Amino acid sequence: MDSRKKVEVCFSPNLYSLHKEDADIVVVIDVLRATSAICAAFDNGIKKIIPVSTVEEAIEYKRNKNYIVAAERKGKIVDGFEFGNSPYSYMNENIKGKTLVLTTTNGTKAFHTAKDAKHVIIGSLINLDAVCDYLFKEYKNVMILASGWQNKFCLEDTICAGAIVEKLLSSGKFNSEHDSSIAAKFLFLSARDNIFGYLKASSHRRRLRALNLNKDIKYCLTPNQTDVVPIRENDYLVKG
Amino acid sequence: MDSRKKVEVCFSPNLYSLHKEDADIVVVIDVLRATSAICAAFDNGIKKIIPVSTVEEAIEYKRNKNYIVAAERKGKIVDGFEFGNSPYSYMNENIKGKTLVLTTTNGTKAFHTAKDAKHVIIGSLINLDAVCDYLFKEYKNVMILASGWQNKFCLEDTICAGAIVEKLLSSGKFNSEHDSSIAAKFLFLSARDNIFGYLKASSHRRRLRALNLNKDIKYCLTPNQTDVVPIRENDYLVKG
């Protein structure tokens, strides 16, 4: 009997139900850009983040001046909102101590997909080592849930998941059984010396580049810029 | 406007609905072992194959002596059946001209998932070049549907899908937009010099090795042993 804890990767919210039995702790990933923006916001002093599923819910919160409200669809800030999911928009003194309400195309959807999970944290390349340290400390069975693009497999989330898998497996304390985890690790190992170049072909990078978001992409693909680990508490996120 | 046809990869029957709009022709893959066995059976003279979803349906056909009836679950021949999904069981003079009824854990399920597709063919590593030649000749938008393992992503189907993507893209006549297709190609390129060794870590190879099926695995992972391309006609398959 293998006593190591498991670390497995789920490539899409649509496959979550097939993997969830394995998971005591779920790491939600949306590298471009929701979970990177969430980490950046906490790193810059946001106190609480409420992920919501729909633009309509976000609009409800706009009536209350105590909230910063952000909405993104298909890579763009939704009309009528000042904030979207660019990490740079949260590098701002004015957000300190405030609550952010956020809806995005993929990341907040994945967060809600994992609503029945006991324990949920937010991962991205920018907080990679901090997430791994957290997982070593908790030492539970881990499922890394990639948000993907409209529920389809996406490369940048897979590479981030592979980076976590690789670090956890290298310790000898974790084990992976599913091919998705093995493939994520393979893809990370091919990409790690030049993640930005490797992802040149990825569909989401092409999509964001067309929106002139190259600066955002570079930020989101640079590992270990913060040590915050956002953690779910009730229906919102706090800094762990 | 890009006038090239598309070749995309769907990693699981559970993701089929997200990809199906892209597909004029669906290539169903279950390398270990259903689609390899199907190709081997046609190569050895089977006239028609009827894939069925359940063991109960297969039992119905057993009452009629004109059918060869095969059932596999979790890598093993189901009790009461003589045939499962080992390609070697179809290398047999007695099957010539007969109709095979087949139910398997993953492959026949994927076949039924694509029931609404206009055009369905069967691919595997053993008929790789023949499948590619067929796709060049048809020249339509292609979706490669990996059967996976119990709807989860699996490596061997992904590598076979990646081999088809690589060949179609190299011609300059096809284009891929989804990250799943790009990842499949990357994984194939890493694996191609030693597919058998590369898959050592895969969960399904471990599963079949535990059942003493190494000979089957070697056969299924050896490209281009036959030029048959099984094609769906009504609810059954014939040799294309």
Interface residues (C-beta under 8 A of the other chain):
Chain A: F11 S12 N14 L15 L18 H19 W149 Q150 N151 K152 F153 C154 L155 T158 E177 H178 D179 S180 I182 A183 F186 L187 S190 A201 S202 S203 H204
Chain B: F11 S12 N14 L15 L18 H19 W149 Q150 N151 K152 F153 C154 L155 T158 E177 H178 D179 S180 I182 A183 F186 L187 S190 A201 S202 S203 H204
